[in-house]
Amino acid sequence: MTDQGVRRTVTRVPAQACDAASDSAGEVAPCGPGEPSPGTAEGRISAPASAASDAPSRPVPGQVAPLPGTAGEPVPDGPDEPSSDEPEAAALTSPPTVSPAARRRAERRAERVTAGAAELERRLADLLRGGLISAGQSGPALWEETAARMVDAQAPGLANRVRDLGALASAGVGADAPVRLLEECALLHLLARAWLRRDRLPEPLAATVRSRVGLTASPEGPAIRDDWLVLAQYDTSDGRLITRRIWLHGTVSGRTALLLSYGAPGRAPDLTLPAGLAVDAELTPYPGAGQPRTALTERFGAPAPTTVRPPGTTTSGALARYGAALRDDPWRESVPVTLDRVVPVPDGDGWQLADADEDQALPVGAAARSRPGLWRLVALSAGAPVRVFGECGPRGFTPLAAWPQGPGEAVPLC
């Protein structure tokens, strides 16, 4: 089994970076690398008639198909989970009492997003009618202009996906590049259609669609107090914001949770919870189907060392969990998974995590192969099975932390 490359080549701008300005002023705040182009004409092709329920499936590494009814732990959207604490957006995601002015602002924004989604549908139809080969020859200007139109419509989530689509079309590397481009077009079409028909969706899925489009939401109860094991912590940067992701596992609840913290360029985010420690804390989840994002409500003590480890699953169980997660959120890029009794072994030019008890393996993602954490994992294993926590997605598994088979502390891999 070999890796097919990294899905994303462009970092995203978190939605709150543009929502805070736009909601407070009642106007659109540019969220992309360029100003919107007000003179752009809309296409004349009518929107495709497929429904939001016609969800394309992402490629899942390996041969195990998603299992209907398989329970999965809460999972993330990947590196770009948009949310903040804006009352205007909360009016669209939950029923608490808001002022009439705030409600009107939220309704106006929803109308702008709807207009942007309809325009995006027309542009996607034009793109597919012209052929995917021409998409790679159009250059970045077309994609940036389309992304700017989505920013103009106050839909930063759509804008970020358009930029990702443009980067993928411009790269055009690999024999599977046209397939990946078509897949991303289908997922972007699905998101636009889901927004246009959001009133027909179940509320949890509708909340996920709002988040993916770029509307912000506030955490809502009930709060969960637990002894949270810190599984991993790592930072990413897009040049404008540093995003810190902290994965936690509730030792009593069994829940996997995600904390996000942001910092300005050159300045690390304030929240720090090193891997391997445990903290007694209360977390409040955000709305959305299978949404792992939580807010740290209160701490009841300082982080302390622990010998507790998260329960693990097999490689086939990880694939089933990923498939189950896609039912709740077709745009999900990865799920948090702890693999038990896997051995890192070479696989051509790459690596894979082979199940010690099954004839199955997961490829290690291309990005992880270039990090020193992979060699720490190989040294920790020394040919013996280990327990590994990471993110499982369509292009492979990204190891973030590992534990030896016997006694020993967690080894960070990120």
C-alpha positions as CSV (number, residue, x, y, z in Angstrom):
1,M,0.0,0.0,0.0
2,T,1.5,3.3,-1.0
3,D,0.8,6.9,-0.2
4,Q,-0.8,9.1,-2.8
5,G,0.5,12.4,-1.6
6,V,-0.7,15.2,0.6
7,R,-4.2,16.5,0.0
8,R,-3.7,20.1,0.9
9,T,-1.0,22.4,-0.5
10,V,-2.2,25.7,0.8
11,T,-2.8,26.7,4.4
12,R,-6.2,28.2,5.3
13,V,-7.2,31.4,6.9
14,P,-9.2,30.7,10.0
15,A,-12.8,32.0,9.6
16,Q,-12.7,34.1,12.7
17,A,-9.9,36.3,11.1
18,C,-12.5,37.8,8.8
19,D,-15.7,37.2,10.6
20,A,-14.9,39.4,13.6
21,A,-14.4,42.5,11.4
22,S,-17.3,41.8,9.1
23,D,-19.8,41.1,11.8
24,S,-18.9,44.1,13.9
25,A,-19.1,46.5,10.9
26,G,-21.9,44.9,9.1
27,E,-19.7,44.7,6.0
28,V,-17.5,42.2,4.3
29,A,-13.9,41.9,5.6
30,P,-11.4,40.7,3.0
31,C,-10.0,37.3,4.1
32,G,-7.8,36.3,1.3
33,P,-4.5,37.5,-0.1
34,G,-6.1,40.0,-2.4
35,E,-9.0,42.5,-2.4
36,P,-12.3,41.4,-4.0
37,S,-12.8,42.3,-7.6
38,P,-16.2,44.1,-7.7
39,G,-16.4,44.2,-11.5
40,T,-16.4,40.4,-12.1
41,A,-19.4,39.2,-14.1
42,E,-21.3,36.1,-13.0
43,G,-21.5,33.1,-15.3
44,R,-24.6,32.3,-17.2
45,I,-24.7,28.5,-16.6
46,S,-27.5,27.4,-14.3
47,A,-26.6,25.6,-11.1
48,P,-26.5,21.7,-11.3
49,A,-29.6,20.1,-9.9
50,S,-27.9,17.4,-7.7
51,A,-29.0,17.4,-4.1
52,A,-26.8,17.8,-1.0
53,S,-27.5,14.2,-0.2
54,D,-25.5,13.0,-3.2
55,A,-22.3,13.1,-1.2
56,P,-19.1,12.0,-3.0
57,S,-16.9,9.7,-1.0
58,R,-13.3,10.6,-0.2
59,P,-10.7,8.0,-1.1
60,V,-9.9,5.9,2.0
61,P,-6.5,4.3,2.2
62,G,-6.6,0.6,2.1
63,Q,-9.3,-1.8,0.9
64,V,-11.6,-1.8,3.9
65,A,-14.9,-0.1,3.2
66,P,-16.7,2.2,5.7
67,L,-18.9,0.1,7.9
68,P,-22.5,1.2,8.3
69,G,-23.4,1.9,11.9
70,T,-19.7,1.8,13.1
71,A,-19.3,4.0,16.0
72,G,-16.5,6.6,15.7
73,E,-15.0,8.9,18.2
74,P,-15.4,12.6,17.7
75,V,-13.2,13.8,14.8
76,P,-11.9,17.1,13.4
77,D,-12.3,18.7,10.0
78,G,-8.6,18.8,9.7
79,P,-6.4,21.8,10.0
80,D,-9.1,24.4,9.4
81,E,-11.9,24.4,12.0
82,P,-13.6,27.8,11.8
83,S,-15.3,29.1,14.9
84,S,-15.2,31.9,17.4
85,D,-17.6,33.6,19.9
86,E,-19.5,36.0,17.6
87,P,-23.2,36.6,18.7
88,E,-24.2,37.4,15.1
89,A,-23.1,34.0,13.8
90,A,-24.5,32.3,16.9
91,A,-28.0,33.6,15.8
92,L,-27.7,31.2,12.9
93,T,-26.5,28.2,14.8
94,S,-28.5,28.1,18.0
95,P,-31.8,29.5,19.4
96,P,-30.6,31.8,22.2
97,T,-32.2,35.2,22.5
98,V,-30.5,37.9,20.4
99,S,-31.2,41.5,19.7
100,P,-33.2,42.4,16.6
101,A,-30.2,44.3,15.2
102,A,-28.0,41.3,15.6
103,R,-30.6,39.0,14.0
104,R,-31.0,41.3,11.0
105,R,-27.2,41.4,10.5
106,A,-27.1,37.6,10.6
107,E,-30.0,37.4,8.1
108,R,-28.2,39.8,5.8
109,R,-25.1,37.8,6.0
110,A,-26.9,34.6,5.2
111,E,-28.4,36.2,2.1
112,R,-24.9,37.3,1.0
113,V,-23.6,33.8,1.5
114,T,-26.5,32.3,-0.4
115,A,-25.7,34.6,-3.4
116,G,-22.1,33.6,-3.2
117,A,-22.9,29.9,-3.1
118,A,-25.2,30.3,-6.2
119,E,-22.5,32.1,-8.1
120,L,-19.9,29.4,-7.1
121,E,-22.3,26.8,-8.5
122,R,-22.4,28.6,-11.8
123,R,-18.6,29.0,-11.9
124,L,-18.1,25.3,-11.2
125,A,-20.5,24.4,-14.0
126,D,-18.5,26.6,-16.4
127,L,-15.2,25.0,-15.2
128,L,-16.5,21.4,-15.8
129,R,-18.0,22.4,-19.1
130,G,-14.6,23.7,-20.3
131,G,-12.8,20.6,-19.1
132,L,-10.4,20.0,-16.1
133,I,-7.3,20.2,-18.3
134,S,-8.0,23.9,-19.0
135,A,-8.4,24.5,-15.3
136,G,-4.7,23.9,-14.8
137,Q,-3.8,26.3,-17.6
138,S,-5.9,29.2,-16.4
139,G,-3.3,30.3,-13.8
140,P,-3.8,31.5,-10.3
141,A,-5.6,34.7,-11.2
142,L,-8.9,33.0,-12.0
143,W,-8.9,31.1,-8.7
144,E,-8.0,34.2,-6.6
145,E,-10.7,36.2,-8.3
146,T,-13.3,33.5,-7.5
147,A,-12.0,33.3,-3.9
148,A,-12.3,37.1,-3.6
149,R,-15.9,36.9,-4.8
150,M,-16.6,34.4,-2.0
151,V,-14.9,36.7,0.5
152,D,-17.1,39.4,-0.9
153,A,-20.1,37.2,-0.1
154,Q,-18.8,36.7,3.5
155,A,-18.2,33.0,3.0
156,P,-14.5,32.6,4.0
157,G,-14.8,28.8,4.2
158,L,-15.8,28.7,0.5
159,A,-13.0,31.1,-0.3
160,N,-10.4,28.9,1.4
161,R,-11.6,25.8,-0.5
162,V,-11.4,27.7,-3.8
163,R,-7.8,28.6,-3.1
164,D,-7.0,25.0,-2.3
165,L,-8.7,24.0,-5.5
166,G,-6.6,26.5,-7.5
167,A,-3.4,25.3,-5.8
168,L,-4.2,21.8,-6.7
169,A,-5.0,22.7,-10.3
170,S,-1.8,24.7,-10.7
171,A,0.4,22.0,-9.3
172,G,-1.0,19.2,-11.5
173,V,1.6,16.7,-10.2
174,G,1.0,13.0,-10.3
175,A,-1.1,10.7,-12.4
176,D,-4.0,11.1,-10.0
177,A,-4.0,14.9,-10.2
178,P,-7.2,15.0,-12.5
179,V,-9.0,12.6,-10.1
180,R,-8.1,14.7,-7.1
181,L,-9.2,17.9,-8.9
182,L,-12.5,16.3,-9.8
183,E,-13.0,15.1,-6.3
184,E,-12.4,18.6,-4.8
185,C,-14.8,20.1,-7.3
186,A,-17.4,17.6,-6.3
187,L,-16.9,18.4,-2.6
188,L,-17.0,22.1,-3.2
189,H,-20.2,21.7,-5.2
190,L,-21.7,19.5,-2.4
191,L,-20.9,22.2,0.2
192,A,-22.5,25.0,-1.9
193,R,-25.6,22.8,-2.5
194,A,-25.8,21.9,1.1
195,W,-25.8,25.6,2.1
196,L,-28.5,26.4,-0.5
197,R,-30.7,23.5,1.0
198,R,-29.7,23.8,4.6
199,D,-33.3,24.1,5.7
200,R,-33.8,20.5,4.6
201,L,-30.9,19.1,6.6
202,P,-30.9,17.7,10.1
203,E,-29.7,20.3,12.6
204,P,-26.4,18.7,13.4
205,L,-25.5,18.4,9.7
206,A,-26.8,22.0,9.1
207,A,-24.5,23.2,11.9
208,T,-21.6,21.4,10.2
209,V,-22.4,23.1,6.9
210,R,-22.5,26.5,8.5
211,S,-19.1,25.9,10.0
212,R,-17.6,24.7,6.8
213,V,-19.0,27.7,4.9
214,G,-17.3,30.0,7.4
215,L,-20.0,31.1,9.8
216,T,-18.8,31.2,13.4
217,A,-20.4,29.6,16.4
218,S,-20.1,29.7,20.2
219,P,-19.5,26.6,22.3
220,E,-22.6,25.2,23.8
221,G,-23.1,22.8,26.7
222,P,-23.2,20.6,28.5
223,A,-19.7,21.1,29.8
224,I,-17.6,17.9,30.3
225,R,-15.3,17.6,33.3
226,D,-12.7,14.9,33.1
227,D,-9.1,14.0,33.6
228,W,-7.9,14.9,30.1
229,L,-4.8,13.1,28.7
230,V,-2.8,15.4,26.4
231,L,-2.3,13.3,23.3
232,A,-0.4,15.7,21.0
233,Q,0.3,19.4,20.5
234,Y,1.5,21.0,17.3
235,D,1.5,24.4,15.5
236,T,0.8,25.4,11.9
237,S,1.3,28.8,10.3
238,D,-0.2,30.5,7.2
239,G,2.0,33.6,7.5
240,R,-0.7,35.6,9.2
241,L,-1.8,33.4,12.1
242,I,-0.2,30.6,14.1
243,T,-2.7,27.9,14.9
244,R,-2.0,25.5,17.8
245,R,-3.9,22.2,17.9
246,I,-4.1,20.2,21.1
247,W,-5.6,16.8,21.1
248,L,-7.1,15.4,24.4
249,H,-8.5,12.1,25.5
250,G,-11.0,12.0,28.4
251,T,-9.9,9.1,30.7
252,V,-13.5,8.7,32.1
253,S,-15.7,9.9,29.2
254,G,-13.6,8.3,26.5
255,R,-14.1,11.3,24.4
256,T,-11.5,12.7,22.0
257,A,-11.4,16.5,22.0
258,L,-9.6,19.3,20.2
259,L,-8.5,22.7,21.6
260,L,-7.5,25.4,19.2
261,S,-5.4,28.5,20.1
262,Y,-4.1,31.3,17.9
263,G,-1.1,33.6,18.0
264,A,0.3,36.4,15.8
265,P,3.2,35.7,13.5
266,G,6.4,35.3,15.6
267,R,4.4,34.9,18.8
268,A,3.4,31.4,20.0
269,P,-0.2,30.9,21.2
270,D,-0.8,31.2,24.9
271,L,-2.3,27.8,25.6
272,T,0.3,25.1,26.1
273,L,-0.3,21.5,27.2
274,P,2.6,19.2,26.5
275,A,1.9,15.7,25.4
276,G,1.9,13.0,28.0
277,L,0.5,15.1,30.8
278,A,-3.1,15.0,32.2
279,V,-5.2,17.9,33.4
280,D,-8.4,18.0,35.4
281,A,-10.5,20.4,33.4
282,E,-13.9,21.3,32.1
283,L,-14.5,21.5,28.3
284,T,-17.5,22.8,26.4
285,P,-18.1,21.4,22.9
286,Y,-18.9,23.3,19.8
287,P,-22.0,22.5,17.7
288,G,-21.8,20.3,14.6
289,A,-22.1,16.6,13.7
290,G,-19.2,14.8,15.2
291,Q,-17.4,18.1,16.0
292,P,-14.4,17.5,18.2
293,R,-13.7,21.1,18.8
294,T,-14.1,22.3,22.4
295,A,-13.4,25.3,24.5
296,L,-11.4,25.1,27.7
297,T,-13.9,26.4,30.3
298,E,-12.0,25.9,33.5
299,R,-9.0,24.1,34.9
300,F,-9.1,22.5,38.4
301,G,-5.4,21.9,38.7
302,A,-2.0,22.0,36.9
303,P,-1.1,19.5,34.3
304,A,0.7,16.5,35.8
305,P,2.4,13.4,34.5
306,T,0.3,10.2,34.1
307,T,0.7,6.6,33.1
308,V,-2.7,6.5,31.4
309,R,-2.8,5.7,27.7
310,P,-5.7,6.0,25.3
311,P,-7.3,2.7,24.1
312,G,-6.2,1.7,20.6
313,T,-7.8,0.0,17.6
314,T,-6.6,-1.9,14.6
315,T,-5.8,-0.4,11.2
316,S,-9.0,-1.8,9.8
317,G,-10.9,-0.2,12.7
318,A,-9.3,3.1,11.9
319,L,-10.5,2.9,8.3
320,A,-14.0,2.1,9.5
321,R,-13.9,5.0,11.9
322,Y,-12.9,7.4,9.1
323,G,-15.7,6.1,6.9
324,A,-18.2,6.6,9.7
325,A,-17.0,10.1,10.2
326,L,-17.6,11.0,6.6
327,R,-21.3,10.2,7.0
328,D,-21.6,13.1,9.4
329,D,-19.2,15.4,7.6
330,P,-18.3,14.6,4.0
331,W,-15.7,17.4,4.0
332,R,-13.7,15.9,6.9
333,E,-10.0,15.6,6.1
334,S,-8.9,13.3,8.9
335,V,-10.0,11.7,12.1
336,P,-8.0,11.2,15.4
337,V,-7.2,7.6,15.9
338,T,-5.0,5.6,18.3
339,L,-3.5,2.5,16.6
340,D,-2.6,-0.4,18.9
341,R,0.2,-2.9,18.1
342,V,1.5,-1.5,14.8
343,V,5.0,-1.7,13.5
344,P,6.6,1.0,11.2
345,V,8.1,-0.7,8.2
346,P,9.6,0.6,4.9
347,D,7.3,0.5,1.8
348,G,9.3,1.4,-1.3
349,D,10.2,5.1,-1.0
350,G,7.8,5.6,2.0
351,W,6.7,4.0,5.2
352,Q,3.6,2.2,6.5
353,L,2.2,1.2,9.8
354,A,1.7,-2.6,9.6
355,D,-0.8,-4.2,12.0
356,A,1.0,-6.8,14.1
357,D,-2.2,-8.9,14.4
358,E,-3.8,-8.4,11.0
359,D,-2.8,-8.5,7.3
360,Q,-3.5,-4.7,7.0
361,A,-1.4,-1.6,7.0
362,L,-1.8,2.2,6.7
363,P,0.6,4.4,4.7
364,V,2.4,7.1,6.5
365,G,1.5,10.5,5.0
366,A,4.0,12.2,2.7
367,A,4.4,15.2,5.1
368,A,5.1,13.0,8.0
369,R,7.9,11.2,6.1
370,S,10.0,14.3,6.1
371,R,9.7,15.0,9.8
372,P,12.2,13.8,12.5
373,G,9.2,12.3,14.4
374,L,9.1,9.4,12.0
375,W,12.6,8.4,12.9
376,R,11.8,8.7,16.6
377,L,8.9,6.3,16.0
378,V,11.2,3.8,14.2
379,A,13.7,4.0,17.0
380,L,11.0,3.5,19.7
381,S,9.6,0.5,17.9
382,A,12.9,-1.2,17.0
383,G,10.8,-3.7,15.1
384,A,8.4,-4.4,17.9
385,P,4.7,-3.3,18.1
386,V,3.9,0.1,19.5
387,R,0.8,2.2,20.2
388,V,0.5,5.3,18.0
389,F,-1.8,8.3,18.1
390,G,-2.3,10.4,14.9
391,E,-4.6,11.7,12.2
392,C,-6.0,9.2,9.6
393,G,-7.0,10.7,6.3
394,P,-7.5,9.9,2.6
395,R,-3.7,10.2,1.9
396,G,-2.4,8.2,4.8
397,F,-1.7,8.4,8.6
398,T,0.2,11.2,10.3
399,P,1.8,10.0,13.6
400,L,1.7,12.5,16.4
401,A,2.6,10.5,19.6
402,A,3.6,7.0,20.5
403,W,4.0,4.7,23.5
404,P,6.2,1.6,23.8
405,Q,4.6,-1.8,24.2
406,G,5.8,-2.0,27.8
407,P,6.0,0.7,30.5
408,G,7.2,4.1,29.3
409,E,6.2,7.7,28.7
410,A,4.5,9.2,25.6
411,V,7.0,10.1,22.9
412,P,5.9,13.2,20.9
413,L,6.3,12.8,17.2
414,C,5.3,16.3,16.0
